[in-house]
């Protein structure tokens, strides 16, 4: 009897896993603020920070939040 219900249980768990983040964050899209600035290694000065806000999907936001992000344009430091 439970073998007939097993596919429905698996589908229900998958649907719940996909819907839970949308419910938790209040929508499919999340606004993310980003602050960028330039600096030169060895220098004591940096440029004025530039900020921007972008909308990303809740799944991309959760992936970035779990691992964090750190990027540089002149070097090879990248953490995502």
Number of C-alpha atoms within 10 A of each C-alpha: 5 7 8 8 9 11 11 11 13 11 11 11 12 11 11 11 11 11 13 11 15 16 11 10 13 11 12 15 16 18 12 12 10 11 9 12 11 14 13 10 9 6 7 7 10 11 10 10 10 10 10 9 10 10 12 14 14 20 15 12 17 15 12 13 11 10 10 11 11 9 12 13 8 10 7 8 9 10 11 11
